[in-house]
């Protein structure tokens, strides 16, 4: 009849009065509330007991039984009403109050029912009435042991209160049959205790497993929505929150979307490792989140990009927040003994002006960010519809440029650099030209910046170097080849090896190649740049400083790096600022070059007077339309052939004039 519990009976009794403290509050709450889960069952059981008691009291005519029947009916009604009330509002009442209310009603009803059944025996009512109430009380006790096994103390308390008065009455009668009844009922109690605890353990395990499953599901959901590096929302988390935020905007409010990109973050990872990069992202996330507070959403969208969504009551708030973010980004970050300076760009879009849904707003903030980075980084830009057209044009250009590289539609032209004392060609600068089949010639000023932004400049630069080297290999040995290099090309992995391989394939000696770099390259203290220059210099490749005077000019560059030439920018020779001051600057640079053994090239020479002026100022080489525009490789070969066939050549005659 009973179960085979794993714990000894004495331990189960101890658990009966002490297990509640061992349960977690969450599990206890679930178990207690399960008592109220079936008010209809409670009502049926109460109706059965009340009806039986009322019938026995009426047939017996005993005033005490009538009072007990009334009491039992009142308790039953209160219990049913209470159960229905608690079931409708379970979250408004504490677990302790729920358990106390249920225990009080349950114990009161069970005790009244047990005493009523015991009295039918001691009052010696008819056997049928005794059987009716005794079976009712015992059945109630057995049934409630399983029904309320979620709280064993309540279930077994009801069992004892319903059966022990019957045991006491049977013992008091003293007949063999009543004594045997008392013994059977007494043996029933430990069996029901085992059954109750068996059910309780099963329920407890099921609830615990369900809770663990819920906790695991919650953790998985949190992981799915959270960026592990910063602890902020990730892209999925942002998508889950931004829609409701958009929908809950109050009248007059706008939603501001700020798309942030850390400039040159990849270099931090490459130079200091991903651990340092993660530390930078974490710190930046903390700073941005602190600025935002609880007034919006901040998410790490991807890589080194953050996205902020925030309701705006005043249009000026967007500019104020963006400025505050810029200030926080530029504050140095200290990690692992390093002091890192990080900058960023911000693209901003606001609803409803820039979009009436999150997808459009995100697209426009992304476009604004693109233009912020294109304008020189460390910028913030608000979206403007004109940006969409400009971006579409740039993306079309980017796609067509990549196709032109694959189809070999680009050309290499060569512009001579002439010795101002002899008029002989000393070098040709290789320049890329793009003749589009539909648009005609596209100037380098238009497609080179696009190539740098999309990363195609590396492929383009390698192609230019290889193609030009193959052409230059056919020139006289004393004619050099000059090639412009982009900073992105220099910092690309294996850049130096790629150039040396191109020279080897073209069979062009390294000392005949001269790589032109601009001053802006040295604004970054990058070991990759230093290594690049050292490797190629060791292989006898030469370097020239291009566009001198237009950037952050520093004599430190000239002293630090092995430049064989300095090219004075055309603005000092033929630009609107050319004049006495620029002549003095050219003369000073030329004198410095002479002292250091560095040749000075004057760019932008268009007239013979300009040629004479820069030659008199001390420049040794010249380049410009006065000598020749950039020409295809076959015309460059013709220039060399004509020059070597007539000495000193036409340019020399004109220079001597």
N, C-alpha and C positions, 0 to 999 in steps of 0.2 A: 504493500500500500504506500510505503514511503519511498524516498529516493536514497541514494547512497552518497551523501555529501562527503567531500574530501576532508572537511574539518571535524574534529571531535565535537560532541554535543555541547560540552562545557564552553568550548571556544565559540561555538555558534551563538550560545546565549550571551557571551561577552560581546560578540559582534552585534547582537540584537540591540544592546543598549549603548554601544560605542561606535558603530560604523559610520555614523553621520559625519563625524569630524574628519574621517579619512577621505571623504569624497570631495572633489573639487566643487567650488560653489556653482560652477556652470552645470556640472553633472547633477548636483542636488536640485537645482532649479528645474532641469528637464524632468527629473523623476517626480518631483512634487507636482508639477503642472500636469503630468500624465494622470494624476488622480482625478482631475477635473475634465479629462478628455471625453468621458462618456456619461454625461448627465442623464441620458435616457435609461441606461442600464441601472443607474442608481435609483431612478424613479420607479422602475419596474420592481426592483428588489424591495424598496420601501413599501410600495403598494401591496405586495404579497404579504409582508410581515404585518402591516397595519390591518389588512383585511382579515387575516387569520386571527390576530389578537382581538379585533372587534367582535368577530363571530363567537370566539370562546367566551369573552366577557359577557356578551349578550345571553348566550345559552346557559352560562353558569349563574348569572345574576349576582355575582360576587362584586361588592363595591370596590374592593382593593384592585381586582383585575380590571374593573371599568376605569379606575383612575390611571392604572398603568397603560391601558389601551389608549386613553386620551393623551397621556404623556408621550407614548411612542408615536402616535399620529402627529402630535405637534412637532416632535423632533424630526420626524421624517419630512414633514412639509418644509420646515426651516432648512433642512439639508438640501433638498431639491432646489429650493429657491436660491440658496447660497451657491450651489454648484453651477446653476445657469448663469447667475450674476458673475461669478468668477471666470467662467468660460468665455463670456463676452468681453471682459476687460482683464485679461491675464497680465498684461504688462504694467497696469496701473497699481498693482499690489505687490508688496515684497514677498519673497519666497517664505520668509519666516512667518508672516501673517497668514499666508495661504495654508501652510502646513498646520499651524495652530488651529485655524478655523475648521479644517477638515478633521483633525484629530479629535477635537472637542465634540463635534457632531457625531463622528463615527463611534467613539467610545460611549457616548451617552446612549445612542441607539442600541449598540450591541449589549450594553449592560442592562438596559430596560428589557430587551428581548430575552436575554438569558434569565433574568429574574422572573419574568412572566412565565417562561417555560418551566423553571424550577418550581414555582408556586402551583402550577397545574398538577404537579406530582404530590407536593406536601398537602394540598387541599383535597387530594384524592378525587379529582374530577373523573369523568368517564374516560375509559382507556382511549377512545377515539380522539377526544379533545387533547389528552396528554400527548398522544402520538402526533397530532397535528402541530402542536407548539414545539415539542422536542425536535421533531424532524425539521421544522422551520428554523429553529435556532442552530442546530448542528449543520444543516445545509448552508445557512448564512455564514457560519464560521469557516466552513471548508471553502465555500466559494470565494469569500472575501480574502482568504489567504493567498489565492492565486491572483484575484483581481487587483489587490493592493500590494502585490509583492514588490512594486517599485519602492515602497517605504515599508520594510519588514517590521519595524516597531509598531506601525499603525495596523498592519495586517494581522500580526500575531496578537497584538493587544485586543483587537476585535474578536479574534478566535477565543482567547482566554475568557474575555468578559461574556461571550455568548455561551460557552460550554461549561465553565467552572461552576456557575450556580446550579446547573443540572447535575453535575457530579456531586456537589454538596447535598442536594436534595435526595439523590439516589442513596448516598451513604447514610443520610439521616433516617431513611425508611428501614434500612437494615435487613431487608429480605434478600435471599440469594440472587434473585433476578435483578434487583436494583443494584446490589453490590457488583454483579457482573457487568451491568451497564456502566457503572462508574469506572470500573477497570478498563473497559473498552474505550470509553471516552478519554480517559487519562492517557492511554497508549496512543490515541489519535493525535494528541498534541505534538509530541516530538516528531512524528511522521510528517505532520503538516509544516512544522518548523523547517525540516529538511527540504520539502518541496518549495516552500516560500523562498528560502535562500538560494535554491538552485535557480529558480526563476529570476530572482534578484541579480544573481551573478551574470546570468545570460543578458538581462537587460542592461546591466552596468557595462559589460563588455561591448555590447552593441552600440550603446550611447557613446562610450569612450572612443570606439573605432570610428563612429560617425563624426565625432568632434575632431579627432585627429585628421580624418579625411577632409573636413571643412577647413582646418588650419592649414593643411598641406595645399588645398585648393587656393586658400587665401594667399599663402606664400608664393605659389606659382603665379597667381594673378599679379601679385605685387612685383615679382621678378619680371613678368612679361611687360609691365607698364613702367618699370623703373630702370634708369641707367645705372649700372653697377659701379662706374667710376666716380660719378658725382653725387649719386643718390637722388638726382632730380628725375622728373618724368622723362621718358624717352619719346620717340616719335609716336609710338602706339598710345602711350599715356597722354600725350598732347592731343592726339586726335580724339581720344575719349572725353577730354574735358573741354576742349575749345568749342565744340558744338553747343553744349548746354550753356556755356558762358555767352556765346553769341545770342542764343535764344532768350536769355534772361536779362538782356540790356534794358535799363530803364529808359523812359522817354527822354530824349535829349542827349543820351550817352552814345559814344562811339566806341568801337573796339579798335585798339591800336595793336598792330602786329609788328614786332621788332625782330629782324633777322640779323644775327650777329655772327661774324666770321673772324677768327683770330688770324692775323696776318703772319705768314711765314712760320706757322706752327710746326710744319713738317721738319724744319731745320732743328727745332728743339729735340724732336724724337731722334733724328739722325745723329745729332752731335752728342746728346746726353742720355739717350735711351728712352724707352717707352715708360719706364717708371717715373722719370722726371716729367715726361709729357703728361702722364696721368695726374701727377701732383699739381701741375699747372692748371689742368682742366678742373680738378676738384676745387682748387682755390678760386678760380674764376667763377665757378658755379656758386660757391658760397657768397662771393661778393655781389653777384647779380641778384641772387635770391634775397640777400639782405636789403638791397635797394628796393626790391619789389614788395617785400613783406607778404601779407596775406591779401594783397589787392589784385592778384592776377596769377598767371601760370608762367613758370619758367621751365624749359625743357632743354636737354641736350639733344639736338635734332640729329646730328651725325658728325662723326669726326671731331673737328674743332668748331662746330657751329652750334649756336644756342638760339632758341626762339622764345620770345616773350609775348604773351597775350594779356592785355590789360584793358579794362573799361576806362574810358576817358570822358570826363565831364567838361573839360576845357581843352580846346585844341593845343594850347600852349604846353599842356602836360607832356605831350609827345616829345617836343623839343627838349624840355627840361629833363625828362627821364633819359633820353638818348645822350644828352650832354653828361649826365651823371654817370652813365655806363661807360662812356669814353674816358672819363676821369679815373674810374675804378680800374679799367683795363690797362691804363698807362702807368699805374702805380707798380713799382718793381715787385716781383715775387721772389721770395727767398725760400729755397728748398735744397736740402742735402748740401748745404754750404755754398750753393750757387746763388747769384743775384741775377735774375732774368728779367729783361724788359720786354713785355709783350704788348703789341698793339692790335687794334682790330678795326673792322669796318662794319657799318650798320645800314641796313635797308629798312625803310619804314613804310607801312601802308595802313590806312585807316578806313573803317567803314563809316557810312555807306559810299563815300566819295570814290574809294578805290576798289570797292567790291561789296556785294551784298550777301556773300556766302564765304565760308572759310576757305574753300579751295581757291577761289579767285583772289582773295586777300593774300593767301600764302604765295601764289604765283607772282603777284605784284610786289610783295615785299622782297621776294627773291630777285626780281628784276632790278629793284632799287638797290639791293646789295651788290649786284653785278656792276652797276654803274658806279657805286661808291668805290669799289675795288679798282675799276678801270680808270677812275679819276686820280689815282695815286695812292690808294689805301689810306688807312687812318682817317677815313671820311665817313660822314653819315649823309644819306640821301633819302628824301621823301619821293615816293613814286609819282611819276608824271606820265600821262598817256603817251607822250612822245617817246618815252623810253622803250615802249613796246615795239614801235616801228624801228627804232635804232637797233634794238636787240635782234629783231627778226632779220634785219639787214646783216648784222654781224654774224648771226648763226648761219645764214645763207652763205656768207663769205667764207666762214670757217669750213663748212661742208665742201664748198667748191675748191677751197685751197687744198684740203686733204685729197680730193679727187685729182687735182692738178698734179700733186706730188706723185700719186700712184700712176698717173698716165704720162708722166714726164713732160708736162706741158710748160714747165718753167724754163727760163733761159738764164745763162750767165753772161753778163756783159763786163767789159774791162775798161777802166778809165786810167790813163797813164799818169804816173807821178814823175815829173821831169827834173833833172838836175839843172838848177838855175844858172850854173856857171858854164855848162857845155851845151845845154839844150837836148841832151840825150835822155832817153827813157831809162829810168833806173828801176821802175817798179810798175806793176799794174794792180789796181785795186779791183777785186772781184765783187760785182754787184748783181743781185738777183733781179730778174725782170719777169713780169707775168703778163702775157698777152692772152686775155680771155677771149674765147671764140665768139662770144656775144657782146660782152661789155667793152671789148678793146683792151688797151693797156690799162692795168691797175697799178697805181704807183706804190712803191714800197712803204711810203708814209701811211697808206691805207691798209695794207695787208700784213705788214710786219708786226704792228701792235696786236692784231688779232691772232697771229701765229704765236706770239708770246703768251697771250692770255689762255689760249686753248692747249698749250704745250706742244704744238706742231713746230715751234721754232727749233727744237732739238733735231727733229728729222730734217727740217729745211736747212739748218746750219750744216749738218753732216753731209747732206747732199751737195750743198754749195762748195764745201771744202774739197770733197772728193772730185767733183766735176772740174773745178778750177785747177786743182793740182794736176789732173791729167792733161789739161790744155797747157799749163805752164811748163810741163816737162819737155815740151817741144821748143821752148824759147831758148835764146842764148843763156849760158850759165850765169852771166852777170846780171840778168834781169830777175828781180824778185817778184813774188806773189803776195799781195796783202788781202787778208780776209777779215771782215768784221765778225766779232763774236758777241752773242747775247749772254747776259749773266745766267739765264736759265740753262743755256747750252753748256756753259762752263761748270755749273754745279750738278749737271746730270752725271749719274754713276758711269765711270769708265770714259769720261769725256776726253782725257788726254790720250788714252790708249786708242780711242776711235780716230783721233787726228793723226797719230803716228801710223796707224794701219792704213789710213787713206793715202798718206805720203808714200808708204812702202808699196801699196798697190799701183800708184801712179809713177813710181820710180823717180820721185822728186826729192832731192836732198833736203833734209830738215832746215838747213841754214838758209835756204831760199824762200822759206815761208815766214811771213810776218803777220802776227795776229794783232788786230786792232781792238782795244778795249776802251771803254769810257770811264770817266772818273767816278760815276755813280756805282760802279762795281765795287769800289773799295769802301763804300759807306758801311758795308757789312763786314764785320770781323769774322770771316768764315774760314775755317781750316781747309775746306774743300777748294776754295779759290787759291789759297796759298800753295796747296799741294799740286794743283793743276799747273800753276806757273812754274813751280820748281821742277816738275817732271819734264815739261816741254823745254824749259831753258837748259836743263841738263842734256837734252837731245839736240841742242843748238838751234831750236826754233826761236825766232826773235819776237819782240813785243813792241807795239807802238801805242802811245797814249793819244786817243782820238778825241776830237772836239774840245781841246784844252781851252779852258776859260769860260765854259758854259755851265759847268756843274760846280760842285763844291771843291774848287781847286785847292790843292795843298802841295807844297813842296815836299812834304813827307812822302807822298806817293812816289815822286821821282827819285827820292833818296832810297826808298825801301825796295822798289821793284826794278828789274833789269830792262828798262826801256832803251831801245836803240833810236827811237824817233819820238818826237812830240809834234802832233798836228794841231796847229793853231786854227781855231774855228773860223769859218768864212765870215762870221759877223764882224770880226776885227779887220777884215780885208775889204769886203764889198757890201757889208750890211749898212743899214741906216745910221749906225753909231760909229762907222769908220771915220777917222779924222786924226787930229794931232795926238789925242790921248791914246787912241788905239795904236797909232804908229809907235808911240813911246813904249807901250806894252809889248808890242812885237819885238822892238829893239832890245828890251830888257830880257825877254824870253830867249831871243837868239843869242845874246851874250852869255846867258846862263848855259844854253845848250853847247856853245863853243867851249866853255870852261869844263863841262862835264863829258865832252865827247859825244854828245847826243845831237843828231841831225834834227833840224826844225823844218817842218813842212807847212807851207802856207796854203790853206784851202780856199776855194772860191775865187780863183784868179780869172777875171773876165777880160781885162784889157792889158795892153802892153805897159801902160803907166803903173798899174797895180803890180805887175811883175817886177818892174824896175824898183818900185818902192820897197817891196818886201826883200828883194835881193840886196838893196842898199842897207836895209835894216839888219841884215845878217842871216836871213833865211837861206837854207841851202837847197831846198826842194820846193817845188810848186805843183799844184793840182787845180784844174778848173777848166771851164769851157774855152778859155783862150788857147789852151793846148789841144784839147779834144773832149768831146762828150764821151760817155761810156759807149763802147762799141762791141759788136759780136766778136767772137774769138778769131774769125778769119780776118776781120779788119785790124785787130790787134797785131796779128801776124804780118799783115801788109805794112803797118806802121813801122814795125821793127825791121822789115826787109828794106823799106825805103831809107830808113835811118842808117842802116848799116851799109847801104849802097852809096850814100852821099855823106861825106863828113865835112863839117859837123852837122849838116842837116838844116832843114828850113827853120825849125825852132831856134837852133843855134844862131842862124843869121839874124833872126828877128830880135833875139836877146842881145845880140852884139850891137844892134842898131841904136 
